[in-house]
Amino acid sequence: MKKTIKMLFVAALAIASAACAREEVLDGGQTRGELRTFTCSFDEETQTKTDITKQGKTVWSEGDKIFVTNGTESDTLTVDSKFAGQRYFEFSTTLEGKIYVVYPCTAAKEVKDGKFTLEVPSNQNGLFGSANIACAVAEDRYVKMKNVTSVLRFKVSADAAAAVKVVSINSVNNKVSGLFSVDMTSGSPVVSTIEGNTYSSDVTVAVDGNNGNAFYATVIPGTYTAGFTMTAVTLDLHNASESKSTVSDKELAVNAYYDLGTIGDALKPLAGEGTQGNPWQISSLADFLAFAYYVNDGNNMKDQYVRLMENIKNVTTPVGYYDASINVKKQFIGDFDGNGKTVSLNINQTARKSCGLFGAIAEGANIHDVTVEGTVNSTFDDAAGVCGLVNADNGAKITNCVNKANVTSTSSYVGGIAGWVDSKSNFAIDNCSNEGNIKGGRSVGGICGSVRTGNITNSKNSGAVEATLTNNNISDKGVDLNGVGGIVGFANGSFVSRCSNSGTVTCVNKGGGILGHGSWYTVSYCSNTGTVSSNGFGVNGGIVGSAWDNANILNCQNDGEVNGTFKSGWTGGIVGSARSAGKTGKRVIAIKNCVNNGKVNVAGTEGSTQGVGGIVGHTWSFSNAPNRVEIYYCTNNGDVTVTGKEGGSVAQSGIYVGGIVGQSYDNNNWTAIPIYACLNTGKIHGGQFVGGIMGCFDGRGTKSRTDINNCENRGEIITNSDRAGGILGGGHTNQTEGGCGSRLDNCLNTGAVKYANAATAKPLVGGIAGAFSGGRIYNCYTSGTVTPVSGSPVENVELTLGAIAGKSLNANAECSYSYYLEGVAANAIGTESARKVTEGTVCSATAEGVLAAAVKVNNVSCTNVVDALNAMWPTNDFYYDWTTGPKYSLTGKVSIGDGLDLGNGGKL
């Protein structure tokens, strides 16, 4: 559409029909009928002579596009050549009932019952009518379009027209572009802003000297209490910009037209020379815009220095960008010194990737000492408060930066400090913090959304972090990039060290208090106090959500609550799922010296296999390469609770719950899966397989094996079903050779073990192991009672209940040189077991430690528990002592008097 004589009203440039078919506009349903033809024109008869539509004759242009809907279905229609230059055009549609029409089609966001949600774009081309919005309600065959926006006019000085790149128009107290509402139910447009939606305080007009020196900007009608500020920007830092303020109060009604005057007569240079001793100095919004557009025009500023001299408000244009549609990157690689100042952002990115204070930086860039506040909103990837995209093969740095801005993207790679980082070496984020709320699709982090080959150190997050998209994976070069974390969403080949999170983390899939997901990384000396919750697939952990292949989680502590669901996921106090499954080479995931103090909760009414653990929910070692998951020196103090149907009874099978590991799955014949020197003090409640150290070992290889050594449980163990053990709940193994399965060596239990109730048929429960399938129980001691939660023991309970093990399911299983407190159960092992204890090596002991019968260990006849346990070790090296019971060292051989006192309820 265009206007002749004084002004041109032209079609929006290069708008594809597909871009106008917006699913969010309509509710759906089939409302088609016979083909109807409509005549569409502008309603000029009711306009006054001050209205913008009276400035010239209205005609349509070939290619103009309108959005047509009946509130349920829609069409996007294009003006063809035979109506070009005409005041009207005809279109046909099969839509039934009353129709609603919007020009241009891209302005329509939602249309229903005569009410329109429309959008004024923040980037405009300066031609009259290019961004004007008109709409209509038609009950007959005639459609009369009404303008619903206002227009600002300005001129660029003739001498400066060739130099000026853009003119930015903003209003400090009002929003001039973005979403607004129009009510057409009365026949005339009533305009209002939309509470809770994001607006821009800026309209940027591209200035092209070939179009003369008069330009126009479309804005939302309203009262502008602070008037307007115009800023003209060039690409010459020595002749950089000019700002000019207009009237202090201006009312712009629908169709109003206001002239802002002329700009460009008094362009000023950016202070400084760009050297380290005399950097470019940014003291105003005009200076910042000059800097931004200089970089966005392709000047990377290598070896140049920029310093922020004052706080800057209302920044709407990022420095640098990546336009994926044309594969163009404009990146900053200089040194930016924020000088302790604050930049307020109001960025709405709907046209291309990468946005933040810096849209894109590359190798050599150094961003430091700046605080960012405000809002960043994007419909594309790579959004952040400080820097959206980092492409730095040989390193870049972001240090001493703070983000307070709320960052939201409907796409992926979203962070408080950085969105997407792709580096081959030497990239670093150090001593940065995020306080803003961060929300995106996938790969979302409080500090960084996604990082490859980088170091993130000494940083913290206190903002809420949320990923909203479903659990369908997004992949790049075969790598799963899902993940949401308090510090990092996804990491590959990176180090995260000495970082902390106190913000809530909410995800559909793969959420962690520090890191959501990744491989070939190290997370060390990190802590989390924030709540981590999953509302979908449910792979989440207090420190790391999901770990693949080579990864190290070292010296970390979680104090936050971790909440999961039943939807086939895994939940852990430190790690949700650890998977070592490479087909070649040795892939090891090591979890060492970690402590969980937070509650771990899983609830729901649907689902299947679960792994829920105080340290790790689920481990998976797969393939014929020497892969494994190692857990050393870890402690769980948090209660682990699984609840489900009917107010707490879990009807699903396969709910594996453990104080250290919920489920360990192994399809690997190369090497044992070690759990060494771990301690559980938390109450472990729920599921079918429940254990103080491990819920279930699922060994599918013919030589699959887990070694649980030097571990201790003090917590109460309760199964909602029928399998539980003080150390191991139970297991499944492919036992074709002896010595496979679960090896429980030198383990101690003082926690009570309870099965569901007296009506449970054949509960498989024991003080050390419940359902014991292969392997061995060796040199262990238990004093925990084995009983139902309520009522008397079931009839014939001795068949599958034992002080040490409930039932041995395989003839290869061995129970020897192990002891139990007298009175906790009638037998050491259930009498229905496939293999009984090794005669003469297993017996009860009194509360004073005296064995019921002497046991010969390594040719030494022992009459008390301490001697029998210590006789397994070299002379004068002791693991145990006795006060009110055996003492035990989790860290190695110690002198008598040190260690942990199990006989006194596990208290020191």
N, C-alpha and C positions, 0 to 999 in steps of 0.2 A: 504494500500500500504506500502511496506517496502523495504529497501535496505539491502542486505546481505554484507558479508565481514567486512568492517570497521564500517559501520553505519547502524542503523535500521530505516526504514521508515514505521511507523506503523499507523494503523487506529486510528482515534479519539475515545476516550473511551466512551462507553455507549451512543451512539447517536441514538435516536429513530427516525424513519422515520417521524413521525408527527412533530418533531421539525424542519424538513427541509422544510416543506410545508408553505412557507411564502407568505401571501397575498400581501405584499407590493412589491414583486419582479416583478409582472406582471400586465398588464393592463386588462386581461380577454378576452373572446371570444372563439369560438370553432374552432380549427385548427387541427383536428384529421383526420387520413387517414388509409392506410393499414399499417400493422406491418412491421417495418424495423429492421434489425439486424446490429449492429455496433461492430467493434473491437477497443478497447481502450488500448493505451499503452503510455509510456513516449517517447517524442521525444529526444532520446539521440544522434542521428546522428549529430546534429548541435551544440552540446555542446563542449566547449573547455576543456582542461584538468584541468583548475582551477575552473570549475563550480562544484557546489555541487552535481549534478547528476552523475558526473564521479567518485565520491568517492566510489561507489559500484554499484552493479547490482540492477536494479529496479524490484521489483516484487509486486504483489497484495496480500492482506491478506483477508481471509474470514471476511465478515462483513463490509469492506470498503463501504462507501456510496458516491455516486456522485449525483449532481444536474444537471438535463438535461432539457433544455427549448428551444423553438423556438421563444421566445420573447413574446408569448401570453399565452401559457399553459406550464405546467411543470410536470416532473416526478422525484421522488427520487428513485434511484435504488441501490441495494445492491449486492456486490460481493459474489457469493455463493462458496461452498467448493471446487468445481471441478477446480476453477481457483486460489485457494490458492497456493502461491509460484510461480505463473506464471508471465511472463513479460507482459502479456496482459490478458484482459478478454472481453467477449462478453456480450452485453446487447441489448435488443429489446425495441422498443417504437413505438407508433402510431402517434407521433408528425410529422407534415408535415414540409417540407422546411428545410432551414439551421438550424442546432442545435448548441447550446452553452452548454458547459459542465464545471462544477466546482467541484473540489475536495479540501477539504471535503465539503459535502453539506451545512454545517452550515456556511461556509464562504460567501455564496451568499446572497447579499442584494438586488441588482437590476441588471438585465441583459437586454441590448437592443442594437441592431444594432452593434454587435461586441464590445460593451463597457460594462465593468463589474464594479460594485461597490461591493467591497469585504471587509472583516473584519479580521484583525489579532487579536486574543484574547489576553487580558492582563494577563490572568492566563494560564500557560502552565505546562506540566508535565515533561519537560526536556529530553524526548526521541526524537531522531532525526526524523524529519518528522511528529511529532504528530500535529504540528500546521502549517506545510508548506502548501502553497496554490498553486494549479495549475489549469489552465483553458485552453480551446481549442475552436476553431470554426471549425465545420466540414460541408463540402458540399458534401462529398461522404461517403462511409461506413467505412472510417478509421479515428479514432480520435487520434490525437497526442497531449498529454497534455504537457504544458510548465510551469515550475516553474515561479512564479511571485514575490517571496519573497526572503529575504536574511536570512542567518543563522549566529548566534554568538555561539561560543563554549567556555566553561570554565570548569575548574576542581575545585573540592573541595578537600582541603588537606586530605589525607588519614586518618590522626589522628583526623580530625574534621568532617569527613563525617557522622558519626553516630549522632553527636550533632546538625549539621546545619539543620534547618527546611526548610528554603527557601533562595533563592538568588534573590534579586531584582536588575534589570538592568534598569537604566534610563539615559536620556540625557537631560541636563538642557535646551537647546535651541531647541530641536527637539522632535517630538512625534514618539514613536517607535511602537505603536500598535493602533488599532482602524480601522476606515474606510479609504479606499484608492481606487483609480480608476486605472483600467487597460484598455488600448486601444489595442485591438487585430486586428484592421482593416488592418494593414500592414502585418500581419502574425507573427510579433514578438511583445512581450509585451512591452508597453510603460507605465510606472508607474508614477502616480502623486497623490499628496494629494488633498483633497476636501475642498475647501474654505467654511467656515461656519459650518463644521462638527466638532464633538468633538473627540479628540484623547487623548491617554494616554501617558504620558512621562515615563511610567514604564511597564516593563514586569516582572511578578513574576513567578519564576520557583520553583516548588515543588521539593525538594531534597530528594531522597529516597536512603539511603545507600545500599540497596539491588541491585541497578542498577549500582554499581560501583561508580567511582568518576568523570566521564566525563558527561557533560550535554550540552544541546543545547537549544537555544532560537530563534524563528522565529521573524523577525522584518520587518517593511516596508523599502524597499530600498530607499536610498537618501543620502544626504551629512550631516553628523553629525559634525557640526562645533565645538562643545564642547566635542567631543568624548563621552565616556561612563563612568558611575560610577557603580561599583558592590558593593552590600551590602549583606553580609551573616548574617543570624539571627538565633539564637538558642532559646531554651525555658528556658534557665538558666540565670536569670538576673545578676548573679555574673560572668558570662562568656558569655556575651550577643551578641556581634556583631563585625563585621569588615567591613570597607569600603575601596575601592581601586579605584582610577581613572585610566583610560587608556589614550590612545593618545588623543591629543587635537583636532585633525581634522581627520575625516575618511570618505571616500567615499565608500558607499556600493551599488554596482550596482545589478540589478536583477541577482539572482543566486550566488551572492558573498558570500564568507565564510571567517569569521574572528575569530581568536582565542584571547580571552580576558585574558588568563593566569589562574593562580591558586589563590584561596582565601580560607581563613580559618586558616591560620598559626598564625594569630595575633588577636585572639578574645579578646575583652575588656569587663570589667564589666560595668554595669549601676551604676553610682555614687549614693551613698546614701544607706539607709537601709530600707526605706519605713515607717519610723515612722513620727509622727507629727513634731518632732524636727529635724529629718534628713531624709526628704522624698527622694524617688527615683528621680533623676534629669535627665531631658531630655534636651540634649544640641545639638543634631544633628539628621538628618534623620535616621541614623542607630539606635540611642537610641530609637527614636519613633517607628520604626519598631519592635524592640525587645519588647517594651512595648505592642504594638498591638498584636503581635503573641503570647505573653505570655498569654494575656487575651483570645485570640481566641482559645487557646488550652484548655480552661476550668478553668483558674485561675481567680476567680472573684475579687481578691484583697480586700476582706472585711477587714475593719479596717486598710487599708494601704493608704499611702499618696504619691502622685506623683506631682512633680512641674516642669513646663516648664521653662527652664533657658534661651533659645534663641528662636528667630523666626525660624520656620521650613518650608521648601519649598518642594513641589512635594510629598505630602502625598497621596498615592493611596490606602492605606489599612485602613479601619475603625477599631476602637477599639471595639470589640464585634460584634456579629451578631445573626440573627435569620434565620435559614434555615427551611422554612416551609415544604419543600419536605420530610424532615426526622424528622421534629418537634424537632430540636435541637436549644437551645438558649445558647449562650456564652455571659454573661453579666458582665459588670463592676459595682461593688458596693462600690468602694473606694472613696477617695477624690482626685479630680484632680484640681490643682491650676494652672491656665493659667498664673498667674504672670504678667498680662498685655501684654503678648506676642502674636504674630500672627502665625497661622498655615495656610499655603497655601495648599488647597486641589485640587486634580485632580482625582476625583473618578468616575469611570464608572462601575456601578453595573448591571450586566445582568444575574447573576446566583442565587441570593437569596434576600430575604427581608432585610430591615433595613440597611441604610447607612448614613454616615455623618462623622464628626470627630469621634463621637462615634456611632457605629452601634446600640448598645443596652446597656441600663443600667437598673438596678433593684433597689429595695428598699434599702435605705441607701446611695445611690450614691449622691455625691455632686460635681457638675461641676461648676466652677466659674472662672471669671476674665480672659477669653480667647477671642480672636478675630479670626474669621475664614474668609478666603477669597478664591477665586478660583472658581471651578465648582464642582457640584455634579450632576451626571446623573444616572438615574436608570430606569429599565423597570419593577420594582416591587414596592410594597407598602412600606411605612415607610421611607421616605427620608427627610433629613434636613441638614442644615449646621452644627449644633452642635450635635444633637442626633436624630437618626432616630426612635428608639423605646424605650419607657419607660414602663416597667412592674414593678410597685411599689405599692404593696398592702398597705404598711405602710409608704409610703412617700419617696420622693427623691427631690433634689433641683437642679435647674439650675439658677444661679444668676450672674449678672454683665457680661453677655456675649454679644458679638456683632457678627452678621453674615453679611459678605459682599459678600459671595459666591452666585452665581446664582445656584439655585436648580431646576432641571427639572426631572419629572417622568412621564412616560406614564400611570402609575397606580395611586393609591390613598394614602391619608394621608401624605401630603407633607407640610413642614413648614420651615421657616427660622431658628428657634431655635430648635423645636422638631416636628417630624412627627406624631407619634401616642403615646398618653399617656393613659395608663389604670391603674388607681390607686383607691384604696378604701378610702384613707385618706391622707392628709398632703403632697400631691405633690405641688410644687411651682415653678413657673417661675417668677423671680422678677428682675426688673431693667435691662431688656435685650432689645436689639434693632436689627432690621433687615434692611439692606440697599440693599440686593441682590434682584434680580427678582426671584419670586417663581412661578413655573408653574407645574400643575399636573392634574390628571383626576378629582377626587372628594375629598372633605374634604381637602381643601388647605387653609393655613393661613400664613400671614406674620410672625407671631411668632410661632403658633402651628397649625398643620393640624387638629387634633382631640384630644379632652381631655375629660376624664371621671374622675370626682371627683378630681379637682385640682384648684389651685388659680393662676391666671395670673395677675400680678400687676405691675404698674409703668413701663410699657414697651411700645415701639413705633415701628412703621414700616414706612419706606419711600420707600420701593421697590414696584415694580409692582407685583400684585398677580393675577393669572389667573387659572381658572379651565376649562378644554377643553372637558370633556366627556358630553354626552347627558343627558337629564333630567331623564333617567331611574334611579330609586332609587337603591342604594346599601344598604343592610340592615344587621344588626348583632343583633341577639336576638330580632328581631321584631322592631328595631329602625332604622329609616331612617337616614342615615349618609351623605346625600348630604350636600354641603355647601362650600362656599368660603368667607373668611373674611380678612380684613386688619390685624386683630390680630389673630383670631381663625376661622377655617373653621367650625367645629362642636364641640358643648360642651354639656355635660350631667352632672348634679349634680355639677356644677363648678361655680366659681366666677371670673369675669373679671372686674378689677377695676383700675381706673386712668391710662388708656392706651390711646394712640392716634395713628391715622393713617393719613398719608399724601400721601400714594401711591395709584395708580389707582387699582381698583378691577374690574375684568372682569369675567363674569360667563355665563353659560347656564341656571343655576337654583340656586336659593337661595344664593344670594350674599349680603354681608353687609360691611359697612366701618369698623366695629369692628368685628362682628360675623356673619357668614353665616347662621347657622341653629343650633337648639338644643332645649332642654327641661330641666326643673328643674335647672335653672341657674339664676344668677344675673349679669347684666352688669350695672355698676355704674360709674359715674364721668368720662366718656369716651368721646372723641371727634374725629371727622373725618373731614378732609379737602380734602380728595382725591375723585376723580370721581368714582362712582360706576355704572357699566353698565351691562346690560343683553342683550345677543344676541339670546336668545332662549325662554324658558318657562317664564322667566321674573319675578320671585319673588325676589325682591331686595329692600334694604333700606339703608339709609345713615348710620345708626348704626347697625341694625340687619336685615338680610334678612328675615328669617322665625323663628317665635317663637311658640313652641308647649307646651301645658299643663302648668305646673307651671313655670313661668318665671317672672323676674322683670327687667325692663329697667328703670333706675333711674338717674336723674340729668345728662343727656347726651346732647351733642350738635353736630349738623351736619352743616357744612358750605360747604360741597362738593356737586357737582351736581350729581343727581341720574337719570339715564336713563333706561327706560324699553321699552318693545315691546308689541304688541297686542296679543301675542300668549297665551291667557287665563291666563295671569299672574297678579301679584299685585305688585305695586310699592309705596313706601312711603319715606318721608324725614327722618323719624326715623326708622320705621319698615315696611317691605314689607307686611308681612302677620302674624297675631297673631291668633293662633288657640287653643282654650281650648275645648277639646273634649274627656276627660276621661270618662269612663263608670261608675266608682265608685269614691267616695270621692269628695272633692271640689278641682277643678283645676282652678286657677286664674292666668291670665296674667295681670300684673300691669305695666302701662307705666306712669311715673310720673315725673314732673318737667323737661321735655325735651324741647329743642328748636331746630327748624330747620330753618336755614337761606339759605340753598342751593336750587337751582332750581330743580324741579321735572318734568321730561319730559318723555312722552310716545308717541311713533310714530310707524307707520307701515301701512300695507295695508291689513292685515288679522288678524282675531282673533274673540273673542266672549266676554264673560263676563270679565270685568276689574274692579279692585278697585284701584284707584290712589288717594293718600292723602298726604297732607303736613306733617302729623305726621305718620299715618298708612294707607297703601293702602287698607287692607282688614282685618276685624275681623270675627272670626267664633266661636260661642258658640254652642255646640252640645251635645246631649245625655240628659238623664233624671237625671243626677247628677247636683249639683249646680255649674256649670261651668260658667265663664264669663271672658270678657276682660274689664279691667278698665283703663280709661284714665283720669288723673288728672293734672291740672296745667301745661298744655303744650301750647306752642306758636309756630305757624308757621309764619315766615316772608318771606318764599320763594315763588316765583311764581310757580304754578302748571299748566302745559300745556299738553293737549292731542291733537295731530294732526293726521290726517289719510289720507284717500283717497282724490284725487282731490285737492291737495294743501291745505288741512286743514279741509275739511268737513269730519266728522266721520260718515260713513254710517252704521257702525255696531250698533246694539242695545245693551243695557246693558253696556255702558261705564259710570262707576260711579266715580265721581271726587269730592273731598272735601278738604277744607282747613285743617281740622284735620283728618277726616276719609273718605276714598273713599266709601267703602261699609261695612256695618255691617250685617252679616248674623247670625240669631239666630233661633235655633230649640230647645229651652230650655224653659221649663215652670216653672223653679224654681226661677229665680231671674232676676232683671232688669240689662241691660248693661249700666253702667254709663259713661257719658262724662261730666266732672265737671271742671268749672273754666278754660276753654281753650280759647285761643285768636288766631284769624287769621288776618294777615295784608296783606298777599300775594294775588296777582291776580290769580283767579281760573278760568281756561278757558278750555272748551272742554267737550266732552261726552254728554250723554243723560240726566243723573241725576247729577246736579251740585249744591253744597251747600257750603256756607262759613265755616260751621263746618262739616257737613256730606253730602255726595252725596246721598246715598240711605240707608234706613234701610229696610232689608229684613227679616221680622219676620214670621217664618213658624210654630211656636208653637202656640197653642190656647191662651197662656198667654205671648207670646213673647213681650218684651218691651225694648226700650232704653230710658234712662233718660238723656236728654241734659240740664244741669242746669248751670246757672251763666256763660254762654258762650257769647263771643262777636266776631262779624265779622266786619272788617273795609275794607276788600279787595273787589275789583270789581269782580263780579260773572258773567260769560258769559257761556251760553250753546250753543253748536253747533247744538242742537236739540231743544227740547221744554219744558224741565223741569228744573227749577232752583229756589233756594231760598237763602236768605241771611244767614240763619242758616241751613236749611235742603232742599235738592233738591227734594226728594220724597221718596216713600217707597212702599213695598208690605207687607201686613200683612194678617194673617189668623184670621180674626176678628169674633170670636164666642162669646166673652164676652167683656163687656165694660171695658174701662180703659187700654186696650192693645195698642200696636203700639208705637208711638213716643211721649214722653212727653217733650215739650220744655218749660221749666220754667225759668223765670227771665233771658231771653236772649235779647241781643241787637244787632242791625245791623245798620251800617251807610254806608255800601258799596252799590254801584249801582248794580242792578240785570238786566241782559240783555239776551233776547232770540235771536235765530239765525238771523232772519230778518223779514221784513214785510210780507213775503209770508208764514210764518209758520202758519200752521192750528192749531188753538186752543192751544196756548202756555200755559202751566201750570206753572206759575211763580208768586212768591210773595216775599215781603220783608223779611218775616221770613221763610216761607215754600212754596215750589212749589206745588207738588202733595202730599196732606196731607191725609194719609190713616190710620185713627185710632189715638187714644191718645188725646193729648191736646196741645194747645198753651196758656200759662198762664203767666200773669205778664211780658209781653215782650214789647219792643219798637223798632220801626224801622223808620229811616229817609232816607233810600236809595231809589232812584228812581227805577221804574220798567218799562223798555222800550225795544224796539227792538234794536239790534246793529246798524241798519241803517234803514231809511225810517220811515213812519208813522205807528202807531199801526195797527194791523190787524183789519178787520171788526169784530164787536161783541166781541172785546177783553175782555169786562167786564165779559163775561161768565166764563172765566177760569183764569183771572188775577186779583190780588188783592194787596193792599198795605201790608197786613199781610200774606195772603195765596192765592195761585192761585185757588186751588180747593180742597174741602174736598171730598174724594172718598168714605167715609163711614159714615153712620149715627151715629156711636159711637164717631166720632171725635168731639172735643170741642174747641172752641176759645173764651176765656173770659179774662177780665181784661188786655187787651193789647191795645197798642196805636201806632199811626203812624203820621208822619209829614204830614200836609195837603198838597195836591197837588201832592203827589208822585203817586197816582193812584185814579181812580174814586170811588172804593169801598174797604172796608177792606178785603173782601174775594170775589172770583169769584161767580157770581150769579147762576152758574150751580151746585154749591156744594150740596152734599147730606145733609149736615147740615150746617146751617148758624151760625153766631156768637150768643153768648148769649146776648140777648137784654139788653141794659142799662149798659153793661160792656166794650164795645169796641167803641172807637171813635178817631177822629183825634185831632191833637194839632197844635197850631201855632208855629212859630219859636221861640217865647218867652216861649213856654211851656204851654200855656193856652189851656185847653181842650174845644172842641166844645160844650160839655154838661157835667154837673157835673156827677161824677161817685161815687156811694156809695160803699166803700170798708171796710169790717169789721166794719160796722155801722158808718163809717166816710165819710162824703160827701166831695169829693175832686174836685177841679176846675182846678188843674194843674197836669202835668205829674209827677213831683217829689213827690207830696203828694200821688198821687194814687199808684205809685210804692212802696213807703216806707210804705204805710199803710198795706201792706201785712205782714210786719214784726213786731216784738214786739216793744213796745213803746221805743223811744229814741235810737233804734238801726237802723242805716241808711245804705243803700246801695247806695243811690243816693244824689247828690247835683246838683245845676244848676249854670252855668256861661253862656255859649252860648248854653247849652243843658245839659241833665242829665250826671252826673258823676257816674261811676260804679266801684265798687271794685271787682276784680276777686278773691281775697284771703279771703274774709270774711267781716263781718260787721265792718265798720270804721266810724270815725267821719266825720262830714261835712267838706268839703274842701279837703279831700283825694280822691283817686280813679281815674277813667279814664273818660275823657270828650268825650262823644259820640256826643254831639251836635256840637262840633267843629271839626268834621271830624275824631274823634277818636284820636286827638292829646292831649298830656298831657298839 
